[in-house]
Amino acid sequence: MNNRATLPVWGGAPPPVARGGDSSSLLVDSAISHCEKLKRVLELEEWINATPDNPILAGTRRKWQEEREQLLSELHLDKPDAANV
């Protein structure tokens, strides 16, 4: 195999990944975090809906609901109050 075909075009180390003060990097990190939280909310919602009303599972279900509500508040996706609608 020809080594020249596998060498980078720029002839050195890969360029540094923008971190820290780069606003586009912060935006990407924020979007990824937002998506991960949304995914977790959907998982919790599925688990809550699939869990039967059983006294043995009540504590676990309550923890899932609390975590879901916390994530929704962090994402500013709280359920609107009836008075505000």
mmCIF file as gemmi writes it, N, C-alpha and C atoms, coordinates in Angstrom:
data_model
loop_
_atom_site.group_PDB
_atom_site.id
_atom_site.type_symbol
_atom_site.label_atom_id
_atom_site.label_alt_id
_atom_site.label_comp_id
_atom_site.label_asym_id
_atom_site.label_entity_id
_atom_site.label_seq_id
_atom_site.pdbx_PDB_ins_code
_atom_site.Cartn_x
_atom_site.Cartn_y
_atom_site.Cartn_z
_atom_site.occupancy
_atom_site.B_iso_or_equiv
_atom_site.pdbx_formal_charge
_atom_site.auth_seq_id
_atom_site.auth_asym_id
_atom_site.pdbx_PDB_model_num
ATOM 1 N N . MET Axp A 1 ? 0.837 -1.192 0 1 0 ? 1 A 1
ATOM 2 C CA . MET Axp A 1 ? 0 0 0 1 0 ? 1 A 1
ATOM 3 C C . MET Axp A 1 ? 0.88 1.253 0 1 0 ? 1 A 1
ATOM 4 N N . ASN Axp A 2 ? 0.48 2.245 -0.688 1 0 ? 2 A 1
ATOM 5 C CA . ASN Axp A 2 ? 1.225 3.482 -0.802 1 0 ? 2 A 1
ATOM 6 C C . ASN Axp A 2 ? 0.967 4.348 0.431 1 0 ? 2 A 1
ATOM 7 N N . ASN Axp A 3 ? 2.007 4.656 1.21 1 0 ? 3 A 1
ATOM 8 C CA . ASN Axp A 3 ? 1.872 5.461 2.418 1 0 ? 3 A 1
ATOM 9 C C . ASN Axp A 3 ? 1.465 6.892 2.113 1 0 ? 3 A 1
ATOM 10 N N . ARG Axp A 4 ? 1.822 7.375 0.951 1 0 ? 4 A 1
ATOM 11 C CA . ARG Axp A 4 ? 1.476 8.754 0.602 1 0 ? 4 A 1
ATOM 12 C C . ARG Axp A 4 ? -0.037 8.94 0.525 1 0 ? 4 A 1
ATOM 13 N N . ALA Axp A 5 ? -0.748 7.905 0.156 1 0 ? 5 A 1
ATOM 14 C CA . ALA Axp A 5 ? -2.202 8.015 0.036 1 0 ? 5 A 1
ATOM 15 C C . ALA Axp A 5 ? -2.872 8.14 1.391 1 0 ? 5 A 1
ATOM 16 N N . THR Axp A 6 ? -2.201 7.69 2.45 1 0 ? 6 A 1
ATOM 17 C CA . THR Axp A 6 ? -2.813 7.734 3.773 1 0 ? 6 A 1
ATOM 18 C C . THR Axp A 6 ? -2.337 8.905 4.616 1 0 ? 6 A 1
ATOM 19 N N . LEU Axp A 7 ? -1.339 9.645 4.157 1 0 ? 7 A 1
ATOM 20 C CA . LEU Axp A 7 ? -0.862 10.798 4.906 1 0 ? 7 A 1
ATOM 21 C C . LEU Axp A 7 ? -1.84 11.963 4.778 1 0 ? 7 A 1
ATOM 22 N N . PRO Axp A 8 ? -1.988 12.729 5.831 1 0 ? 8 A 1
ATOM 23 C CA . PRO Axp A 8 ? -2.888 13.881 5.767 1 0 ? 8 A 1
ATOM 24 C C . PRO Axp A 8 ? -2.409 14.908 4.743 1 0 ? 8 A 1
ATOM 25 N N . VAL Axp A 9 ? -3.32 15.581 4.155 1 0 ? 9 A 1
ATOM 26 C CA . VAL Axp A 9 ? -3.021 16.583 3.142 1 0 ? 9 A 1
ATOM 27 C C . VAL Axp A 9 ? -2.213 17.731 3.731 1 0 ? 9 A 1
ATOM 28 N N . TRP Axp A 10 ? -2.498 18.11 4.984 1 0 ? 10 A 1
ATOM 29 C CA . TRP Axp A 10 ? -1.822 19.245 5.574 1 0 ? 10 A 1
ATOM 30 C C . TRP Axp A 10 ? -0.419 18.905 6.04 1 0 ? 10 A 1
ATOM 31 N N . GLY Axp A 11 ? -0.021 17.61 6.009 1 0 ? 11 A 1
ATOM 32 C CA . GLY Axp A 11 ? 1.346 17.216 6.266 1 0 ? 11 A 1
ATOM 33 C C . GLY Axp A 11 ? 1.764 17.212 7.719 1 0 ? 11 A 1
ATOM 34 N N . GLY Axp A 12 ? 0.863 17.261 8.631 1 0 ? 12 A 1
ATOM 35 C CA . GLY Axp A 12 ? 1.247 17.24 10.042 1 0 ? 12 A 1
ATOM 36 C C . GLY Axp A 12 ? 0.139 16.69 10.908 1 0 ? 12 A 1
ATOM 37 N N . ALA Axp A 13 ? 0.166 17.109 12.133 1 0 ? 13 A 1
ATOM 38 C CA . ALA Axp A 13 ? -0.852 16.672 13.087 1 0 ? 13 A 1
ATOM 39 C C . ALA Axp A 13 ? -2.203 17.267 12.705 1 0 ? 13 A 1
ATOM 40 N N . PRO Axp A 14 ? -3.265 16.602 13.083 1 0 ? 14 A 1
ATOM 41 C CA . PRO Axp A 14 ? -4.578 17.16 12.782 1 0 ? 14 A 1
ATOM 42 C C . PRO Axp A 14 ? -4.763 18.503 13.475 1 0 ? 14 A 1
ATOM 43 N N . PRO Axp A 15 ? -5.559 19.37 12.889 1 0 ? 15 A 1
ATOM 44 C CA . PRO Axp A 15 ? -5.77 20.68 13.498 1 0 ? 15 A 1
ATOM 45 C C . PRO Axp A 15 ? -6.446 20.526 14.861 1 0 ? 15 A 1
ATOM 46 N N . PRO Axp A 16 ? -6.166 21.44 15.796 1 0 ? 16 A 1
ATOM 47 C CA . PRO Axp A 16 ? -6.765 21.339 17.122 1 0 ? 16 A 1
ATOM 48 C C . PRO Axp A 16 ? -8.28 21.528 17.054 1 0 ? 16 A 1
ATOM 49 N N . VAL Axp A 17 ? -8.966 20.821 17.915 1 0 ? 17 A 1
ATOM 50 C CA . VAL Axp A 17 ? -10.414 20.948 17.994 1 0 ? 17 A 1
ATOM 51 C C . VAL Axp A 17 ? -10.724 22.222 18.763 1 0 ? 17 A 1
ATOM 52 N N . ALA Axp A 18 ? -11.617 23.019 18.224 1 0 ? 18 A 1
ATOM 53 C CA . ALA Axp A 18 ? -11.968 24.287 18.867 1 0 ? 18 A 1
ATOM 54 C C . ALA Axp A 18 ? -12.711 24.012 20.168 1 0 ? 18 A 1
ATOM 55 N N . ARG Axp A 19 ? -12.22 24.514 21.268 1 0 ? 19 A 1
ATOM 56 C CA . ARG Axp A 19 ? -12.849 24.371 22.583 1 0 ? 19 A 1
ATOM 57 C C . ARG Axp A 19 ? -12.694 25.686 23.33 1 0 ? 19 A 1
ATOM 58 N N . GLY Axp A 20 ? -13.397 25.78 24.397 1 0 ? 20 A 1
ATOM 59 C CA . GLY Axp A 20 ? -13.239 26.944 25.255 1 0 ? 20 A 1
ATOM 60 C C . GLY Axp A 20 ? -14.015 28.135 24.764 1 0 ? 20 A 1
ATOM 61 N N . GLY Axp A 21 ? -13.343 29.105 24.19 1 0 ? 21 A 1
ATOM 62 C CA . GLY Axp A 21 ? -13.96 30.359 23.825 1 0 ? 21 A 1
ATOM 63 C C . GLY Axp A 21 ? -14.71 30.344 22.51 1 0 ? 21 A 1
ATOM 64 N N . ASP Axp A 22 ? -14.655 29.264 21.788 1 0 ? 22 A 1
ATOM 65 C CA . ASP Axp A 22 ? -15.324 29.198 20.492 1 0 ? 22 A 1
ATOM 66 C C . ASP Axp A 22 ? -16.825 29.053 20.698 1 0 ? 22 A 1
ATOM 67 N N . SER Axp A 23 ? -17.591 30.049 20.301 1 0 ? 23 A 1
ATOM 68 C CA . SER Axp A 23 ? -19.038 30.039 20.55 1 0 ? 23 A 1
ATOM 69 C C . SER Axp A 23 ? -19.75 28.945 19.769 1 0 ? 23 A 1
ATOM 70 N N . SER Axp A 24 ? -19.259 28.577 18.593 1 0 ? 24 A 1
ATOM 71 C CA . SER Axp A 24 ? -19.917 27.511 17.835 1 0 ? 24 A 1
ATOM 72 C C . SER Axp A 24 ? -19.744 26.174 18.542 1 0 ? 24 A 1
ATOM 73 N N . SER Axp A 25 ? -18.597 25.972 19.166 1 0 ? 25 A 1
ATOM 74 C CA . SER Axp A 25 ? -18.356 24.744 19.923 1 0 ? 25 A 1
ATOM 75 C C . SER Axp A 25 ? -19.288 24.678 21.124 1 0 ? 25 A 1
ATOM 76 N N . LEU Axp A 26 ? -19.464 25.793 21.8 1 0 ? 26 A 1
ATOM 77 C CA . LEU Axp A 26 ? -20.378 25.837 22.941 1 0 ? 26 A 1
ATOM 78 C C . LEU Axp A 26 ? -21.806 25.575 22.51 1 0 ? 26 A 1
ATOM 79 N N . LEU Axp A 27 ? -22.17 26.074 21.357 1 0 ? 27 A 1
ATOM 80 C CA . LEU Axp A 27 ? -23.516 25.853 20.833 1 0 ? 27 A 1
ATOM 81 C C . LEU Axp A 27 ? -23.739 24.373 20.531 1 0 ? 27 A 1
ATOM 82 N N . VAL Axp A 28 ? -22.747 23.732 19.944 1 0 ? 28 A 1
ATOM 83 C CA . VAL Axp A 28 ? -22.84 22.301 19.642 1 0 ? 28 A 1
ATOM 84 C C . VAL Axp A 28 ? -22.934 21.503 20.934 1 0 ? 28 A 1
ATOM 85 N N . ASP Axp A 29 ? -22.089 21.822 21.913 1 0 ? 29 A 1
ATOM 86 C CA . ASP Axp A 29 ? -22.128 21.127 23.2 1 0 ? 29 A 1
ATOM 87 C C . ASP Axp A 29 ? -23.49 21.298 23.86 1 0 ? 29 A 1
ATOM 88 N N . SER Axp A 30 ? -24.037 22.485 23.785 1 0 ? 30 A 1
ATOM 89 C CA . SER Axp A 30 ? -25.347 22.756 24.372 1 0 ? 30 A 1
ATOM 90 C C . SER Axp A 30 ? -26.441 21.957 23.664 1 0 ? 30 A 1
ATOM 91 N N . ALA Axp A 31 ? -26.365 21.892 22.35 1 0 ? 31 A 1
ATOM 92 C CA . ALA Axp A 31 ? -27.365 21.142 21.579 1 0 ? 31 A 1
ATOM 93 C C . ALA Axp A 31 ? -27.291 19.651 21.895 1 0 ? 31 A 1
ATOM 94 N N . ILE Axp A 32 ? -26.088 19.133 22.029 1 0 ? 32 A 1
ATOM 95 C CA . ILE Axp A 32 ? -25.918 17.716 22.373 1 0 ? 32 A 1
ATOM 96 C C . ILE Axp A 32 ? -26.502 17.445 23.75 1 0 ? 32 A 1
ATOM 97 N N . SER Axp A 33 ? -26.206 18.298 24.705 1 0 ? 33 A 1
ATOM 98 C CA . SER Axp A 33 ? -26.739 18.139 26.056 1 0 ? 33 A 1
ATOM 99 C C . SER Axp A 33 ? -28.26 18.188 26.05 1 0 ? 33 A 1
ATOM 100 N N . HIS Axp A 34 ? -28.807 19.113 25.29 1 0 ? 34 A 1
ATOM 101 C CA . HIS Axp A 34 ? -30.263 19.253 25.166 1 0 ? 34 A 1
ATOM 102 C C . HIS Axp A 34 ? -30.878 17.971 24.604 1 0 ? 34 A 1
ATOM 103 N N . CYS Axp A 35 ? -30.279 17.43 23.573 1 0 ? 35 A 1
ATOM 104 C CA . CYS Axp A 35 ? -30.786 16.191 22.959 1 0 ? 35 A 1
ATOM 105 C C . CYS Axp A 35 ? -30.697 15.013 23.92 1 0 ? 35 A 1
ATOM 106 N N . GLU Axp A 36 ? -29.604 14.929 24.669 1 0 ? 36 A 1
ATOM 107 C CA . GLU Axp A 36 ? -29.46 13.841 25.633 1 0 ? 36 A 1
ATOM 108 C C . GLU Axp A 36 ? -30.518 13.928 26.724 1 0 ? 36 A 1
ATOM 109 N N . LYS Axp A 37 ? -30.818 15.146 27.163 1 0 ? 37 A 1
ATOM 110 C CA . LYS Axp A 37 ? -31.863 15.319 28.174 1 0 ? 37 A 1
ATOM 111 C C . LYS Axp A 37 ? -33.236 14.959 27.604 1 0 ? 37 A 1
ATOM 112 N N . LEU Axp A 38 ? -33.494 15.363 26.375 1 0 ? 38 A 1
ATOM 113 C CA . LEU Axp A 38 ? -34.771 15.011 25.747 1 0 ? 38 A 1
ATOM 114 C C . LEU Axp A 38 ? -34.916 13.495 25.613 1 0 ? 38 A 1
ATOM 115 N N . LYS Axp A 39 ? -33.833 12.825 25.235 1 0 ? 39 A 1
ATOM 116 C CA . LYS Axp A 39 ? -33.858 11.373 25.115 1 0 ? 39 A 1
ATOM 117 C C . LYS Axp A 39 ? -34.166 10.743 26.465 1 0 ? 39 A 1
ATOM 118 N N . ARG Axp A 40 ? -33.546 11.239 27.515 1 0 ? 40 A 1
ATOM 119 C CA . ARG Axp A 40 ? -33.783 10.708 28.858 1 0 ? 40 A 1
ATOM 120 C C . ARG Axp A 40 ? -35.234 10.949 29.281 1 0 ? 40 A 1
ATOM 121 N N . VAL Axp A 41 ? -35.783 12.105 28.974 1 0 ? 41 A 1
ATOM 122 C CA . VAL Axp A 41 ? -37.184 12.389 29.296 1 0 ? 41 A 1
ATOM 123 C C . VAL Axp A 41 ? -38.09 11.373 28.606 1 0 ? 41 A 1
ATOM 124 N N . LEU Axp A 42 ? -37.827 11.087 27.349 1 0 ? 42 A 1
ATOM 125 C CA . LEU Axp A 42 ? -38.648 10.122 26.619 1 0 ? 42 A 1
ATOM 126 C C . LEU Axp A 42 ? -38.521 8.716 27.205 1 0 ? 42 A 1
ATOM 127 N N . GLU Axp A 43 ? -37.312 8.337 27.6 1 0 ? 43 A 1
ATOM 128 C CA . GLU Axp A 43 ? -37.123 7.027 28.238 1 0 ? 43 A 1
ATOM 129 C C . GLU Axp A 43 ? -37.906 6.94 29.541 1 0 ? 43 A 1
ATOM 130 N N . LEU Axp A 44 ? -37.792 7.981 30.36 1 0 ? 44 A 1
ATOM 131 C CA . LEU Axp A 44 ? -38.507 7.99 31.632 1 0 ? 44 A 1
ATOM 132 C C . LEU Axp A 44 ? -40.015 7.948 31.42 1 0 ? 44 A 1
ATOM 133 N N . GLU Axp A 45 ? -40.486 8.705 30.444 1 0 ? 45 A 1
ATOM 134 C CA . GLU Axp A 45 ? -41.924 8.72 30.142 1 0 ? 45 A 1
ATOM 135 C C . GLU Axp A 45 ? -42.402 7.321 29.756 1 0 ? 45 A 1
ATOM 136 N N . GLU Axp A 46 ? -41.619 6.637 28.942 1 0 ? 46 A 1
ATOM 137 C CA . GLU Axp A 46 ? -41.971 5.285 28.52 1 0 ? 46 A 1
ATOM 138 C C . GLU Axp A 46 ? -42.012 4.342 29.724 1 0 ? 46 A 1
ATOM 139 N N . TRP Axp A 47 ? -41.01 4.437 30.597 1 0 ? 47 A 1
ATOM 140 C CA . TRP Axp A 47 ? -40.961 3.57 31.767 1 0 ? 47 A 1
ATOM 141 C C . TRP Axp A 47 ? -42.117 3.857 32.716 1 0 ? 47 A 1
ATOM 142 N N . ILE Axp A 48 ? -42.413 5.138 32.92 1 0 ? 48 A 1
ATOM 143 C CA . ILE Axp A 48 ? -43.506 5.521 33.815 1 0 ? 48 A 1
ATOM 144 C C . ILE Axp A 48 ? -44.827 4.973 33.288 1 0 ? 48 A 1
ATOM 145 N N . ASN Axp A 49 ? -45.064 5.136 32.005 1 0 ? 49 A 1
ATOM 146 C CA . ASN Axp A 49 ? -46.32 4.672 31.412 1 0 ? 49 A 1
ATOM 147 C C . ASN Axp A 49 ? -46.429 3.154 31.401 1 0 ? 49 A 1
ATOM 148 N N . ALA Axp A 50 ? -45.304 2.46 31.311 1 0 ? 50 A 1
ATOM 149 C CA . ALA Axp A 50 ? -45.321 1.002 31.247 1 0 ? 50 A 1
ATOM 150 C C . ALA Axp A 50 ? -45.37 0.346 32.633 1 0 ? 50 A 1
ATOM 151 N N . THR Axp A 51 ? -45.105 1.128 33.683 1 0 ? 51 A 1
ATOM 152 C CA . THR Axp A 51 ? -45.091 0.583 35.034 1 0 ? 51 A 1
ATOM 153 C C . THR Axp A 51 ? -46.501 0.564 35.603 1 0 ? 51 A 1
ATOM 154 N N . PRO Axp A 52 ? -46.974 -0.604 35.998 1 0 ? 52 A 1
ATOM 155 C CA . PRO Axp A 52 ? -48.318 -0.681 36.562 1 0 ? 52 A 1
ATOM 156 C C . PRO Axp A 52 ? -48.366 -0.023 37.939 1 0 ? 52 A 1
ATOM 157 N N . ASP Axp A 53 ? -49.557 0.371 38.34 1 0 ? 53 A 1
ATOM 158 C CA . ASP Axp A 53 ? -49.742 0.928 39.679 1 0 ? 53 A 1
ATOM 159 C C . ASP Axp A 53 ? -49.604 -0.216 40.679 1 0 ? 53 A 1
ATOM 160 N N . ASN Axp A 54 ? -48.408 -0.361 41.19 1 0 ? 54 A 1
ATOM 161 C CA . ASN Axp A 54 ? -48.086 -1.445 42.101 1 0 ? 54 A 1
ATOM 162 C C . ASN Axp A 54 ? -47.352 -0.835 43.285 1 0 ? 54 A 1
ATOM 163 N N . PRO Axp A 55 ? -47.795 -1.128 44.51 1 0 ? 55 A 1
ATOM 164 C CA . PRO Axp A 55 ? -47.134 -0.543 45.685 1 0 ? 55 A 1
ATOM 165 C C . PRO Axp A 55 ? -45.643 -0.859 45.768 1 0 ? 55 A 1
ATOM 166 N N . ILE Axp A 56 ? -45.239 -1.996 45.255 1 0 ? 56 A 1
ATOM 167 C CA . ILE Axp A 56 ? -43.825 -2.372 45.284 1 0 ? 56 A 1
ATOM 168 C C . ILE Axp A 56 ? -43.005 -1.451 44.38 1 0 ? 56 A 1
ATOM 169 N N . LEU Axp A 57 ? -43.578 -1.006 43.278 1 0 ? 57 A 1
ATOM 170 C CA . LEU Axp A 57 ? -42.869 -0.161 42.313 1 0 ? 57 A 1
ATOM 171 C C . LEU Axp A 57 ? -43.128 1.332 42.514 1 0 ? 57 A 1
ATOM 172 N N . ALA Axp A 58 ? -43.931 1.679 43.508 1 0 ? 58 A 1
ATOM 173 C CA . ALA Axp A 58 ? -44.32 3.082 43.696 1 0 ? 58 A 1
ATOM 174 C C . ALA Axp A 58 ? -43.12 3.996 43.926 1 0 ? 58 A 1
ATOM 175 N N . GLY Axp A 59 ? -42.15 3.569 44.728 1 0 ? 59 A 1
ATOM 176 C CA . GLY Axp A 59 ? -40.972 4.4 44.998 1 0 ? 59 A 1
ATOM 177 C C . GLY Axp A 59 ? -40.146 4.642 43.752 1 0 ? 59 A 1
ATOM 178 N N . THR Axp A 60 ? -39.943 3.594 42.987 1 0 ? 60 A 1
ATOM 179 C CA . THR Axp A 60 ? -39.174 3.713 41.747 1 0 ? 60 A 1
ATOM 180 C C . THR Axp A 60 ? -39.889 4.622 40.76 1 0 ? 60 A 1
ATOM 181 N N . ARG Axp A 61 ? -41.177 4.412 40.624 1 0 ? 61 A 1
ATOM 182 C CA . ARG Axp A 61 ? -41.954 5.233 39.697 1 0 ? 61 A 1
ATOM 183 C C . ARG Axp A 61 ? -41.919 6.711 40.109 1 0 ? 61 A 1
ATOM 184 N N . ARG Axp A 62 ? -42.009 6.977 41.41 1 0 ? 62 A 1
ATOM 185 C CA . ARG Axp A 62 ? -41.96 8.355 41.911 1 0 ? 62 A 1
ATOM 186 C C . ARG Axp A 62 ? -40.603 8.993 41.588 1 0 ? 62 A 1
ATOM 187 N N . LYS Axp A 63 ? -39.503 8.229 41.739 1 0 ? 63 A 1
ATOM 188 C CA . LYS Axp A 63 ? -38.167 8.747 41.408 1 0 ? 63 A 1
ATOM 189 C C . LYS Axp A 63 ? -38.062 9.08 39.924 1 0 ? 63 A 1
ATOM 190 N N . TRP Axp A 64 ? -38.617 8.208 39.08 1 0 ? 64 A 1
ATOM 191 C CA . TRP Axp A 64 ? -38.611 8.481 37.636 1 0 ? 64 A 1
ATOM 192 C C . TRP Axp A 64 ? -39.392 9.742 37.319 1 0 ? 64 A 1
ATOM 193 N N . GLN Axp A 65 ? -40.538 9.914 37.961 1 0 ? 65 A 1
ATOM 194 C CA . GLN Axp A 65 ? -41.356 11.105 37.723 1 0 ? 65 A 1
ATOM 195 C C . GLN Axp A 65 ? -40.624 12.367 38.178 1 0 ? 65 A 1
ATOM 196 N N . GLU Axp A 66 ? -39.948 12.29 39.326 1 0 ? 66 A 1
ATOM 197 C CA . GLU Axp A 66 ? -39.194 13.443 39.82 1 0 ? 66 A 1
ATOM 198 C C . GLU Axp A 66 ? -38.051 13.794 38.875 1 0 ? 66 A 1
ATOM 199 N N . GLU Axp A 67 ? -37.337 12.769 38.4 1 0 ? 67 A 1
ATOM 200 C CA . GLU Axp A 67 ? -36.236 13.017 37.463 1 0 ? 67 A 1
ATOM 201 C C . GLU Axp A 67 ? -36.763 13.628 36.171 1 0 ? 67 A 1
ATOM 202 N N . ARG Axp A 68 ? -37.883 13.104 35.681 1 0 ? 68 A 1
ATOM 203 C CA . ARG Axp A 68 ? -38.509 13.623 34.458 1 0 ? 68 A 1
ATOM 204 C C . ARG Axp A 68 ? -38.899 15.091 34.626 1 0 ? 68 A 1
ATOM 205 N N . GLU Axp A 69 ? -39.528 15.409 35.747 1 0 ? 69 A 1
ATOM 206 C CA . GLU Axp A 69 ? -39.93 16.801 36.004 1 0 ? 69 A 1
ATOM 207 C C . GLU Axp A 69 ? -38.721 17.723 36.105 1 0 ? 69 A 1
ATOM 208 N N . GLN Axp A 70 ? -37.641 17.246 36.738 1 0 ? 70 A 1
ATOM 209 C CA . GLN Axp A 70 ? -36.423 18.045 36.848 1 0 ? 70 A 1
ATOM 210 C C . GLN Axp A 70 ? -35.836 18.331 35.468 1 0 ? 70 A 1
ATOM 211 N N . LEU Axp A 71 ? -35.765 17.313 34.627 1 0 ? 71 A 1
ATOM 212 C CA . LEU Axp A 71 ? -35.224 17.503 33.272 1 0 ? 71 A 1
ATOM 213 C C . LEU Axp A 71 ? -36.108 18.45 32.461 1 0 ? 71 A 1
ATOM 214 N N . LEU Axp A 72 ? -37.417 18.296 32.589 1 0 ? 72 A 1
ATOM 215 C CA . LEU Axp A 72 ? -38.322 19.193 31.861 1 0 ? 72 A 1
ATOM 216 C C . LEU Axp A 72 ? -38.141 20.643 32.308 1 0 ? 72 A 1
ATOM 217 N N . SER Axp A 73 ? -37.924 20.843 33.599 1 0 ? 73 A 1
ATOM 218 C CA . SER Axp A 73 ? -37.712 22.218 34.068 1 0 ? 73 A 1
ATOM 219 C C . SER Axp A 73 ? -36.385 22.773 33.566 1 0 ? 73 A 1
ATOM 220 N N . GLU Axp A 74 ? -35.342 21.921 33.501 1 0 ? 74 A 1
ATOM 221 C CA . GLU Axp A 74 ? -34.052 22.361 32.963 1 0 ? 74 A 1
ATOM 222 C C . GLU Axp A 74 ? -34.164 22.701 31.48 1 0 ? 74 A 1
ATOM 223 N N . LEU Axp A 75 ? -35.023 21.998 30.785 1 0 ? 75 A 1
ATOM 224 C CA . LEU Axp A 75 ? -35.215 22.232 29.349 1 0 ? 75 A 1
ATOM 225 C C . LEU Axp A 75 ? -36.268 23.305 29.082 1 0 ? 75 A 1
ATOM 226 N N . HIS Axp A 76 ? -36.844 23.828 30.147 1 0 ? 76 A 1
ATOM 227 C CA . HIS Axp A 76 ? -37.908 24.829 30.051 1 0 ? 76 A 1
ATOM 228 C C . HIS Axp A 76 ? -39.1 24.284 29.275 1 0 ? 76 A 1
ATOM 229 N N . LEU Axp A 77 ? -39.411 23.012 29.539 1 0 ? 77 A 1
ATOM 230 C CA . LEU Axp A 77 ? -40.542 22.351 28.883 1 0 ? 77 A 1
ATOM 231 C C . LEU Axp A 77 ? -41.581 21.92 29.909 1 0 ? 77 A 1
ATOM 232 N N . ASP Axp A 78 ? -41.665 22.666 31.004 1 0 ? 78 A 1
ATOM 233 C CA . ASP Axp A 78 ? -42.641 22.339 32.035 1 0 ? 78 A 1
ATOM 234 C C . ASP Axp A 78 ? -44.033 22.346 31.442 1 0 ? 78 A 1
ATOM 235 N N . LYS Axp A 79 ? -44.891 21.545 32.002 1 0 ? 79 A 1
ATOM 236 C CA . LYS Axp A 79 ? -46.28 21.557 31.567 1 0 ? 79 A 1
ATOM 237 C C . LYS Axp A 79 ? -46.895 22.89 31.959 1 0 ? 79 A 1
ATOM 238 N N . PRO Axp A 80 ? -47.598 23.553 31.035 1 0 ? 80 A 1
ATOM 239 C CA . PRO Axp A 80 ? -48.187 24.856 31.362 1 0 ? 80 A 1
ATOM 240 C C . PRO Axp A 80 ? -49.308 24.69 32.385 1 0 ? 80 A 1
ATOM 241 N N . ASP Axp A 81 ? -49.395 25.664 33.275 1 0 ? 81 A 1
ATOM 242 C CA . ASP Axp A 81 ? -50.486 25.674 34.245 1 0 ? 81 A 1
ATOM 243 C C . ASP Axp A 81 ? -51.789 25.953 33.518 1 0 ? 81 A 1
ATOM 244 N N . ALA Axp A 82 ? -52.872 25.43 34.066 1 0 ? 82 A 1
ATOM 245 C CA . ALA Axp A 82 ? -54.181 25.644 33.457 1 0 ? 82 A 1
ATOM 246 C C . ALA Axp A 82 ? -54.554 27.122 33.449 1 0 ? 82 A 1
ATOM 247 N N . ALA Axp A 83 ? -54.067 27.862 34.47 1 0 ? 83 A 1
ATOM 248 C CA . ALA Axp A 83 ? -54.377 29.29 34.549 1 0 ? 83 A 1
ATOM 249 C C . ALA Axp A 83 ? -53.646 30.085 33.477 1 0 ? 83 A 1
ATOM 250 N N . ASN Axp A 84 ? -52.492 29.602 33.033 1 0 ? 84 A 1
ATOM 251 C CA . ASN Axp A 84 ? -51.687 30.336 32.051 1 0 ? 84 A 1
ATOM 252 C C . ASN Axp A 84 ? -52.105 30.022 30.612 1 0 ? 84 A 1
ATOM 253 N N . VAL Axp A 85 ? -52.962 29.053 30.433 1 0 ? 85 A 1
ATOM 254 C CA . VAL Axp A 85 ? -53.344 28.656 29.078 1 0 ? 85 A 1
ATOM 255 C C . VAL Axp A 85 ? -54.469 29.502 28.576 1 0 ? 85 A 1
